[in-house]
Structures are given as structure tokens and as C-alpha cells.
Amino acid sequence: MSDLVLTRRLALVGLSVSALAACGKSGGASGGGGALPDDMSMGNPNAKVTVVEYASVSCPVCGRWYRDNFATFKSKYIDTGKVHFIYREMLVGGTDEMAAAASGFLLARCAGTGNYFKVVDAIYNDQTALFSDPRGTLLNVAKSMGMTEAQFDSCTRDSAALDALTKRVQANAAKDNVNATPTFVVNGKALEAGYHPLSDLEAAIAAAGA
């Protein structure tokens, strides 16, 4: 699949996921429960508190939250077994932003379960470059994971994997009433979509009984 075809297909996805607002605008979620078969997660699956984040690697607000807060959140809650963290992929913004995010998520999946969050981390930490040179930025990430350029191209142009991604996005957006990113859901209760200081998430975790 060519990059142009990918962009056109994602334009159609954008129309069919019209409930998704631009990154960071206010919205809500009504679901978020336990992990789904295709979810990527970290931490103790039997923890008292489950935190679900709906996010896009091309969403600037998601990137800012990650760079500001994730390391502390992970060390304090995920690594200690207090929280089971579930990351759910979303595609938001214009077709260029959706194409960059889709390619990033496809790459993260191709890298394997053990490397998925390493890829997400690398993309968020080089997000400015992602906007100016998406292919070059993601190719550098792929090479850092031991992939060749041919493997990268095969991965990011895999039509079956793209179909699976878009189905996940559409299903989660509809089922959980997600219309903006990032959206955090703590034991089924959603925070208002958009950027939150870590203290807001900590208060929600405490209220949920961590």
C-alpha cells in the first residue's frame, strides 16, 4: 500500500469516526473497563485500579502529558502494582495527523509486545520531528528497534493491520463515547478530556481505592 493510499483511506476513517474531536478538546467517556484482547497494557492486571488512556501519538496534548507526567506516573503507580494501565489507540486531527499516528501505531505493533511502549516513548519524545518528517522520524525509531527499512515499509503499509487498527479505533470511540484525546478513565469513570496535571489523575486513583 502506498503512503498516498494510506492517507486517502484514513481520510475515510476520519469521516466514519466523526465523533472524535480535535486533540485536546473537551469530551467524555462512559466505559473503559477491563482490558480488551487487542489492548496494550502495563502493570498488574489484578490491581484494584485500572487506568485507561485513549490517546494518539500524533496528538500534541497527549505528547505533552506523556513527557510531563508518564515517568512519574509509571514509577509511582504502575511499577508498584497499584494500577493496571491500558493504552488505547485513537486517530484524531486531519488526515496527515491520522496517517502519522496510524503509521506509528502499526510500527509499535510490529516491534512486538515487549517493544510496543518503547516505540510509543520514542515517538512522543521526538514528536516535533514527527510533524515535520513523519516517515524519516518513524524509520529512525524502527531502526532503533532493529528493523530494516524494508521491514518498516512492509509494516506501515500492511492493509490488514491498518484495517484492524481502524476497527479498534471506531469500536472504542463508539462504545466508550470518546470524542477527544487524551481521555483518561479510572475504574470506569472518565476525567474531562484534555491535559490534566498528574495531581488530577492521582486524586481519581485515590478515590478509586488505590
Secondary structure, 3 states (H helix, E strand, C coil): CCHHHHHHHHHHHHHHCCCCCCCCCCCCCCCCCCCCCCCEEEECCCCCEEEEEEECCCCHHHHHHHHHHHHHHHHHHHCCCCEEEEEEECCCCCHHHHHHHHHHHHHHHHCCHHHHHHHHHHHHHCHHHHHHCHHHHHHHHHHHCCCCHHHHHHHHCCHHHHHHHHHHHHHHHHHCCCCCCCEEEECCEECCCCCCCHHHHHHHHHHHCC
